[in-house]
């Protein structure tokens, strides 16, 4: 298991910040940007003249700077502080806005409005080159349709005059909504028609907030307790029910997929693992979404089952996630040694990785101090 990302962002701000946003003068380009072979769509931009990697997140209503070191003399920048933003788990944080020169293959702006919000990190996280999150705000006011071409691992702005030519190449219009800088589509799951936000910032497949009013009969599931998702504000803490082989009907195509019913994530999202199974054209001007099935596989089963998950906290190894039926160890228990090897500052990350790749901890000799 790996910690999943469910970044999410919804801005609430003042008229002053809205005025700043209008002064961005975003200039769109009819071009394509390669997103490489990353699990999520990243592409290179120029931030204040320096090349940086940004995550393209259709679920984010604004563009975010997560790494202050990406901008020279960051502390000397002028900030606007007003309002709040809400992350995927519903946590509100105060806004700090700044502007910076921003160039990408798809648009440029001399004064791109950025929200500064550093993401939580752990001592064992591999150093990331990601400097920020590119939200859908840079595209929603653009007349050019947005083409998410996952067949070729690229994202494109296409000329309006070429839209019908692209649509004629195997695409079909689907039921959708485009409003408030968010894009929604509809999927039937076990006979229940549900509305989902397109969210390339969510590294999973399909996520649904828990509700007593929404119950599924699929017997193929596992329940995890503890920390599962890394959001823009914090790690989540709660219960996640993961289903496999769930019957879905999307735009007339019936198949099986994985879904997650979550007690922690507050928005109903369609993540990158599902989205990559299709190519998408989003026509903001006419409020339409088109899809075309591609050769990418939409996983229907778990790659592995989870018993426990550990995380290094201040050089100590702590159990942060467990499968609900597991009762040998508890959340918060500290792992002192593994197969006779004591956990210390030098090896804690290596042991964490070893444990989290091991499906059955019963085969290990663990020394654990109960919480």
Kinemage of the C-alpha trace (Angstrom):
@kinemage 1
@onewidth
@group {chain A} dominant
@subgroup {mainchain}
@vectorlist {calphas} color= white
{ca unk a 1} P 0.000 0.000 0.000
{ca unk a 2} L 1.067 3.568 -0.581
{ca unk a 3} L -0.460 6.708 0.851
{ca unk a 4} L -2.858 8.037 -1.776
{ca unk a 5} L -3.198 11.678 -2.723
{ca unk a 6} L -6.550 13.412 -2.645
{ca unk a 7} L -5.472 16.989 -2.898
{ca unk a 8} L -8.619 18.904 -3.731
{ca unk a 9} L -9.055 22.643 -3.471
{ca unk a 10} L -12.014 24.974 -3.324
{ca unk a 11} L -11.332 28.652 -2.781
{ca unk a 12} L -13.399 31.125 -0.791
{ca unk a 13} L -12.040 34.634 -1.110
{ca unk a 14} L -12.774 38.351 -1.167
{ca unk a 15} L -13.588 40.756 -3.976
{ca unk a 16} L -10.006 42.076 -3.630
{ca unk a 17} L -8.533 38.702 -4.508
{ca unk a 18} L -11.038 38.316 -7.350
{ca unk a 19} L -9.741 41.620 -8.691
{ca unk a 20} L -6.186 40.275 -8.517
{ca unk a 21} L -7.357 37.237 -10.441
{ca unk a 22} L -8.835 39.399 -13.198
{ca unk a 23} L -5.474 41.133 -13.607
{ca unk a 24} L -3.715 37.869 -14.454
{ca unk a 25} L -4.124 38.381 -18.212
{ca unk a 26} L -3.891 34.676 -19.004
{ca unk a 27} L -2.903 34.134 -22.642
{ca unk a 28} L -3.939 30.645 -23.875
{ca unk a 29} L -1.989 28.719 -26.496
{ca unk a 30} L -3.254 26.142 -28.980
{ca unk a 31} L -0.648 23.528 -28.086
{ca unk a 32} L 0.009 20.277 -26.226
{ca unk a 33} L 1.967 19.482 -23.067
{ca unk a 34} L 3.511 16.091 -22.403
{ca unk a 35} L 2.613 14.620 -19.006
{ca unk a 36} L 5.183 11.810 -19.204
{ca unk a 37} L 4.605 8.401 -17.662
{ca unk a 38} L 3.922 9.589 -14.124
{ca unk a 39} L 1.004 8.016 -12.204
{ca unk a 40} L -0.579 11.506 -12.275
{ca unk a 41} L -0.331 14.233 -14.938
{ca unk a 42} L 2.697 16.463 -14.342
{ca unk a 43} L 4.209 18.875 -16.798
{ca unk a 44} L 6.989 21.385 -16.814
{ca unk a 45} L 6.326 25.120 -16.479
{ca unk a 46} L 8.455 28.227 -16.115
{ca unk a 47} L 7.912 29.932 -12.772
{ca unk a 48} L 9.651 33.294 -12.566
{ca unk a 49} L 11.859 32.108 -15.434
{ca unk a 50} L 12.872 28.817 -13.790
{ca unk a 51} L 11.675 25.379 -14.911
{ca unk a 52} L 9.485 23.636 -12.336
{ca unk a 53} L 7.177 20.610 -12.233
{ca unk a 54} L 3.465 21.188 -11.544
{ca unk a 55} L 0.694 18.627 -11.032
{ca unk a 56} L -2.244 19.249 -13.372
{ca unk a 57} L -5.318 18.927 -11.151
{ca unk a 58} L -8.784 19.229 -12.686
{ca unk a 59} L -10.254 19.006 -9.182
{ca unk a 60} L -8.495 22.188 -7.998
{ca unk a 61} L -10.323 25.464 -8.604
{ca unk a 62} L -7.123 27.470 -8.178
{ca unk a 63} L -3.393 27.166 -8.851
{ca unk a 64} L -1.228 26.436 -5.811
{ca unk a 65} L 2.409 26.980 -4.938
{ca unk a 66} L 3.421 24.205 -2.530
{ca unk a 67} L 7.197 24.805 -2.463
{ca unk a 68} L 8.329 28.277 -1.374
{ca unk a 69} L 11.893 27.584 -2.536
{ca unk a 70} L 10.634 27.528 -6.132
{ca unk a 71} L 10.515 31.351 -6.103
{ca unk a 72} L 13.574 33.456 -5.392
{ca unk a 73} L 13.216 35.961 -2.534
{ca unk a 74} L 9.914 34.359 -1.629
{ca unk a 75} L 9.686 36.124 1.742
{ca unk a 76} L 9.942 39.501 0.009
{ca unk a 77} L 6.917 38.826 -2.200
{ca unk a 78} L 3.746 40.833 -1.622
{ca unk a 79} L 0.932 38.671 -0.241
{ca unk a 80} L -2.823 39.096 -0.054
{ca unk a 81} L -4.267 37.309 2.967
{ca unk a 82} L -8.014 36.907 2.998
{ca unk a 83} L -10.575 34.120 3.092
{ca unk a 84} L -10.051 30.378 3.265
{ca unk a 85} L -9.553 27.350 1.065
{ca unk a 86} L -10.983 23.889 1.677
{ca unk a 87} L -9.013 20.697 1.031
{ca unk a 88} L -10.470 17.340 0.015
{ca unk a 89} L -11.011 16.246 3.632
{ca unk a 90} L -12.990 19.380 4.430
{ca unk a 91} L -10.246 21.161 6.405
{ca unk a 92} L -10.189 24.949 5.996
{ca unk a 93} L -6.961 26.964 5.886
{ca unk a 94} L -6.400 30.695 5.624
{ca unk a 95} L -5.441 31.955 2.188
{ca unk a 96} L -2.113 33.563 1.301
{ca unk a 97} L -2.013 34.745 -2.297
{ca unk a 98} L 0.848 36.033 -4.403
{ca unk a 99} L 1.477 36.604 -8.089
{ca unk a 100} L 4.351 35.353 -10.223
{ca unk a 101} L 5.386 35.095 -13.844
{ca unk a 102} L 4.093 31.768 -15.166
{ca unk a 103} L 4.660 30.116 -18.536
{ca unk a 104} L 3.447 26.697 -19.603
{ca unk a 105} L 3.008 25.007 -22.974
{ca unk a 106} L -0.733 25.776 -22.722
{ca unk a 107} L -0.813 29.373 -21.442
{ca unk a 108} L 1.240 32.150 -19.957
{ca unk a 109} L 0.640 34.993 -17.523
{ca unk a 110} L 2.921 37.756 -16.285
{ca unk a 111} L 0.960 37.896 -13.026
{ca unk a 112} L -0.477 34.439 -12.386
{ca unk a 113} L -2.379 34.340 -9.118
{ca unk a 114} L -1.046 31.583 -6.842
{ca unk a 115} L -2.276 30.323 -3.506
{ca unk a 116} L 0.631 29.435 -1.227
{ca unk a 117} L -0.152 26.272 0.723
{ca unk a 118} L 2.723 23.919 1.659
{ca unk a 119} L 1.726 20.264 1.679
{ca unk a 120} L 2.462 18.030 4.681
{ca unk a 121} L 5.514 15.816 4.252
{ca unk a 122} L 7.004 12.878 6.113
{ca unk a 123} L 10.650 12.249 6.939
{ca unk a 124} L 10.743 9.263 4.586
{ca unk a 125} L 9.066 10.831 1.594
{ca unk a 126} L 11.371 10.817 -1.388
{ca unk a 127} L 12.304 14.331 -2.397
{ca unk a 128} L 9.727 15.555 -4.883
{ca unk a 129} L 10.407 17.918 -7.735
{ca unk a 130} L 6.812 19.135 -7.604
{ca unk a 131} L 6.629 22.873 -6.974
{ca unk a 132} L 2.876 23.255 -7.146
{ca unk a 133} L -0.549 22.351 -8.491
{ca unk a 134} L -1.981 23.765 -11.701
{ca unk a 135} L -5.726 24.088 -11.222
{ca unk a 136} L -8.503 24.324 -13.753
{ca unk a 137} L -8.808 28.093 -13.158
{ca unk a 138} L -6.359 28.775 -15.980
{ca unk a 139} L -8.645 27.041 -18.509
{ca unk a 140} L -12.249 27.631 -17.454
{ca unk a 141} L -12.499 31.098 -19.043
{ca unk a 142} L -10.796 29.914 -22.204
{ca unk a 143} L -12.879 29.404 -25.348
{ca unk a 144} L -10.515 26.675 -26.539
{ca unk a 145} L -11.631 23.127 -25.599
{ca unk a 146} L -9.288 21.146 -23.350
{ca unk a 147} L -8.180 17.737 -24.642
{ca unk a 148} L -7.000 15.216 -22.033
{ca unk a 149} L -5.344 12.773 -24.412
{ca unk a 150} L -4.309 9.919 -22.122
{ca unk a 151} L -3.714 7.708 -25.180
{ca unk a 152} L -0.650 9.822 -25.910
{ca unk a 153} L 0.033 11.094 -22.375
{ca unk a 154} L -0.543 14.725 -23.265
{ca unk a 155} L -2.878 17.586 -22.467
{ca unk a 156} L -3.855 20.003 -25.225
{ca unk a 157} L -5.711 23.210 -25.953
{ca unk a 158} L -7.401 22.735 -29.320
{ca unk a 159} L -8.714 25.411 -31.648
{ca unk a 160} L -12.490 25.787 -31.547
{ca unk a 161} L -12.606 25.323 -35.324
{ca unk a 162} L -10.992 21.891 -34.915
{ca unk a 163} L -13.392 20.663 -32.207
{ca unk a 164} L -15.805 18.844 -34.476
{ca unk a 165} L -12.950 17.186 -36.347
{ca unk a 166} L -11.615 15.805 -33.041
{ca unk a 167} L -15.073 14.755 -31.817
{ca unk a 168} L -15.684 12.835 -35.042
{ca unk a 169} L -12.690 10.600 -34.219
{ca unk a 170} L -14.587 8.198 -31.973
{ca unk a 171} L -15.782 10.602 -29.245
{ca unk a 172} L -19.294 10.845 -27.850
{ca unk a 173} L -20.993 13.478 -25.728
{ca unk a 174} L -21.933 12.426 -22.175
{ca unk a 175} L -24.141 13.850 -19.450
{ca unk a 176} L -22.061 16.477 -17.666
{ca unk a 177} L -21.981 19.820 -15.877
{ca unk a 178} L -19.345 22.569 -15.933
{ca unk a 179} L -19.789 25.189 -13.235
{ca unk a 180} L -17.895 27.019 -10.491
{ca unk a 181} L -14.589 26.030 -12.106
{ca unk a 182} L -15.483 22.357 -11.669
{ca unk a 183} L -16.375 19.601 -14.136
{ca unk a 184} L -18.907 16.890 -13.253
{ca unk a 185} L -19.945 13.647 -14.951
{ca unk a 186} L -22.461 10.953 -14.012
{ca unk a 187} L -21.887 7.240 -13.340
{ca unk a 188} L -24.305 4.466 -12.444
{ca unk a 189} L -22.938 2.298 -9.607
{ca unk a 190} L -25.056 -0.696 -8.552
{ca unk a 191} L -28.081 0.973 -10.129
{ca unk a 192} L -27.508 4.316 -8.375
{ca unk a 193} L -26.816 7.329 -10.624
{ca unk a 194} L -24.186 9.511 -8.942
{ca unk a 195} L -22.469 12.795 -9.869
{ca unk a 196} L -18.648 12.930 -9.746
{ca unk a 197} L -16.125 15.742 -10.102
{ca unk a 198} L -13.290 15.073 -12.533
{ca unk a 199} L -10.176 15.094 -10.357
{ca unk a 200} L -6.782 14.236 -11.820
{ca unk a 201} L -5.307 15.269 -8.445
{ca unk a 202} L -6.893 12.202 -6.818
{ca unk a 203} L -4.522 9.277 -7.361
{ca unk a 204} L -7.249 6.661 -6.834
{ca unk a 205} L -10.161 5.537 -9.019
{ca unk a 206} L -13.616 6.463 -7.659
{ca unk a 207} L -14.292 7.958 -4.228
{ca unk a 208} L -17.654 8.507 -2.522
{ca unk a 209} L -18.178 10.197 0.868
{ca unk a 210} L -19.812 7.848 3.379
{ca unk a 211} L -23.569 8.262 3.849
{ca unk a 212} L -26.129 6.146 5.672
{ca unk a 213} L -28.424 6.768 2.705
{ca unk a 214} L -26.021 5.134 0.246
{ca unk a 215} L -25.374 1.438 0.811
{ca unk a 216} L -23.792 -1.106 -1.555
{ca unk a 217} L -24.365 -4.877 -1.646
{ca unk a 218} L -21.057 -5.843 -3.310
{ca unk a 219} L -19.400 -8.401 -0.945
{ca unk a 220} L -15.894 -7.797 -2.343
{ca unk a 221} L -14.396 -5.193 -0.046
{ca unk a 222} L -11.849 -4.420 2.649
{ca unk a 223} L -12.088 -1.816 5.414
{ca unk a 224} L -9.069 0.220 6.475
{ca unk a 225} L -8.847 2.346 9.617
{ca unk a 226} L -6.417 5.192 10.268
{ca unk a 227} L -4.506 7.390 7.806
{ca unk a 228} L -4.927 6.682 4.108
{ca unk a 229} L -4.916 9.959 2.173
{ca unk a 230} L -2.509 12.862 1.940
{ca unk a 231} L -4.476 16.066 1.250
{ca unk a 232} L -3.371 19.649 0.718
{ca unk a 233} L -3.812 20.345 4.441
{ca unk a 234} L -3.058 17.118 6.332
{ca unk a 235} L -3.151 13.340 6.519
{ca unk a 236} L -6.653 11.938 6.911
{ca unk a 237} L -7.781 9.841 9.889
{ca unk a 238} L -10.870 7.672 9.644
{ca unk a 239} L -12.427 4.646 7.944
{ca unk a 240} L -12.090 3.762 4.258
{ca unk a 241} L -14.094 0.973 2.621
{ca unk a 242} L -12.523 -0.217 -0.636
{ca unk a 243} L -14.628 -2.267 -3.066
{ca unk a 244} L -13.317 -4.284 -5.992
{ca unk a 245} L -15.260 -5.730 -8.939
{ca unk a 246} L -17.939 -3.074 -8.460
{ca unk a 247} L -20.428 -3.005 -11.388
{ca unk a 248} L -20.559 0.412 -13.050
{ca unk a 249} L -22.279 1.848 -16.094
{ca unk a 250} L -20.531 4.871 -17.566
{ca unk a 251} L -22.063 6.464 -20.643
{ca unk a 252} L -23.606 3.149 -21.703
{ca unk a 253} L -20.481 1.033 -21.135
{ca unk a 254} L -20.839 -1.579 -18.410
{ca unk a 255} L -17.776 -2.929 -16.620
{ca unk a 256} L -16.271 -3.479 -13.168
{ca unk a 257} L -14.072 -1.041 -11.254
{ca unk a 258} L -12.657 -0.251 -7.822
{ca unk a 259} L -14.370 2.335 -5.635
{ca unk a 260} L -13.739 3.776 -2.177
{ca unk a 261} L -16.440 4.847 0.283
{ca unk a 262} L -14.681 7.299 2.575
{ca unk a 263} L -15.414 8.742 5.999
{ca unk a 264} L -12.678 11.355 5.517
{ca unk a 265} L -12.873 12.738 1.974
{ca unk a 266} L -15.841 15.073 1.626
{ca unk a 267} L -16.094 15.366 -2.164
{ca unk a 268} L -17.330 12.780 -4.667
{ca unk a 269} L -14.540 12.450 -7.217
{ca unk a 270} L -13.472 10.506 -10.266
{ca unk a 271} L -9.717 10.020 -9.961
{ca unk a 272} L -6.867 9.552 -12.380
{ca unk a 273} L -6.907 5.718 -12.256
{ca unk a 274} L -10.410 5.787 -13.767
{ca unk a 275} L -9.971 8.861 -15.966
{ca unk a 276} L -6.914 7.429 -17.745
{ca unk a 277} L -9.154 4.748 -19.252
{ca unk a 278} L -10.658 7.428 -21.503
{ca unk a 279} L -9.609 10.388 -23.593
{ca unk a 280} L -11.584 13.534 -22.729
{ca unk a 281} L -12.560 16.717 -24.542
{ca unk a 282} L -13.954 19.433 -22.283
{ca unk a 283} L -15.769 22.195 -24.156
{ca unk a 284} L -16.131 24.901 -21.508
{ca unk a 285} L -17.816 27.385 -23.848
{ca unk a 286} L -20.703 25.062 -24.709
{ca unk a 287} L -20.753 23.195 -21.372
{ca unk a 288} L -20.108 19.790 -22.954
{ca unk a 289} L -17.846 16.831 -22.215
{ca unk a 290} L -16.871 14.180 -24.767
{ca unk a 291} L -15.163 10.832 -24.086
{ca unk a 292} L -13.469 8.081 -26.072
{ca unk a 293} L -12.422 4.736 -24.584
{ca unk a 294} L -8.720 4.037 -25.010
{ca unk a 295} L -6.411 1.055 -24.446
{ca unk a 296} L -5.514 1.947 -20.829
{ca unk a 297} L -6.753 -0.547 -18.252
{ca unk a 298} L -9.162 0.512 -15.506
{ca unk a 299} L -8.286 -1.757 -12.584
{ca unk a 300} L -11.143 -3.851 -11.242
{ca unk a 301} L -9.335 -5.742 -8.452
{ca unk a 302} L -6.944 -4.911 -5.607
{ca unk a 303} L -3.272 -5.268 -6.467
{ca unk a 304} L -2.830 -6.585 -2.900
{ca unk a 305} L -4.674 -6.697 0.391
{ca unk a 306} L -3.576 -4.615 3.359
{ca unk a 307} L -3.050 -5.768 6.928
{ca unk a 308} L -1.092 -2.850 8.410
{ca unk a 309} L 0.760 0.259 7.293
{ca unk a 310} L 3.553 2.003 9.203
{ca unk a 311} L 4.912 5.541 9.051
{ca unk a 312} L 8.089 7.102 10.421
{ca unk a 313} L 7.305 9.832 12.940
{ca unk a 314} L 10.294 11.625 14.548
{ca unk a 315} L 12.557 8.601 13.927
{ca unk a 316} L 9.991 6.234 15.441
{ca unk a 317} L 7.969 3.754 13.403
{ca unk a 318} L 4.252 3.981 14.179
{ca unk a 319} L 1.307 1.931 12.888
{ca unk a 320} L -0.971 4.472 11.188
{ca unk a 321} L -3.292 2.192 9.170
{ca unk a 322} L -4.792 -1.251 9.794
{ca unk a 323} L -7.334 -3.515 8.177
{ca unk a 324} L -10.397 -3.469 10.415
{ca unk a 325} L -10.396 -7.205 11.200
{ca unk a 326} L -6.734 -7.202 12.291
{ca unk a 327} L -6.418 -7.197 16.105
{ca unk a 328} L -2.818 -8.214 16.779
{ca unk a 329} L -1.630 -4.585 16.660
{ca unk a 330} L -3.416 -1.272 17.065
{ca unk a 331} L -3.187 2.201 15.585
{ca unk a 332} L -0.501 4.193 17.336
{ca unk a 333} L 1.570 1.168 18.390
{ca unk a 334} L 5.321 1.734 18.025
{ca unk a 335} L 7.469 -0.830 16.220
{ca unk a 336} L 10.740 -1.308 18.110
{ca unk a 337} L 12.370 -4.011 15.993
{ca unk a 338} L 11.705 -6.162 12.924
{ca unk a 339} L 13.202 -9.656 12.697
{ca unk a 340} L 15.679 -8.729 15.409
{ca unk a 341} L 16.773 -5.440 13.807
{ca unk a 342} L 16.217 -2.421 16.043
{ca unk a 343} L 14.571 0.628 14.482
{ca unk a 344} L 16.760 3.736 14.606
{ca unk a 345} L 17.151 7.071 12.859
{ca unk a 346} L 19.445 5.627 10.203
{ca unk a 347} L 17.250 2.680 9.163
{ca unk a 348} L 13.707 3.814 9.977
{ca unk a 349} L 12.856 4.662 6.365
{ca unk a 350} L 14.310 1.409 5.028
{ca unk a 351} L 12.328 -0.634 7.556
{ca unk a 352} L 9.177 1.380 6.850
{ca unk a 353} L 9.441 0.545 3.163
{ca unk a 354} L 10.062 -3.147 3.917
{ca unk a 355} L 7.043 -3.391 6.231
{ca unk a 356} L 4.711 -1.596 3.862
{ca unk a 357} L 5.613 -3.954 1.031
{ca unk a 358} L 4.865 -6.992 3.228
{ca unk a 359} L 1.254 -8.121 2.944
{ca unk a 360} L 1.202 -10.523 5.908
{ca unk a 361} L 2.893 -9.192 9.038
{ca unk a 362} L 2.249 -12.491 10.843
{ca unk a 363} L 5.271 -13.888 9.019
{ca unk a 364} L 7.501 -11.269 10.689
{ca unk a 365} L 9.034 -11.168 14.153
{ca unk a 366} L 7.992 -7.771 15.487
{ca unk a 367} L 8.732 -6.145 18.818
{ca unk a 368} L 5.951 -3.646 19.430
{ca unk a 369} L 5.153 -1.250 22.256
{ca unk a 370} L 1.417 -0.777 22.641
{ca unk a 371} L 0.109 2.766 22.473
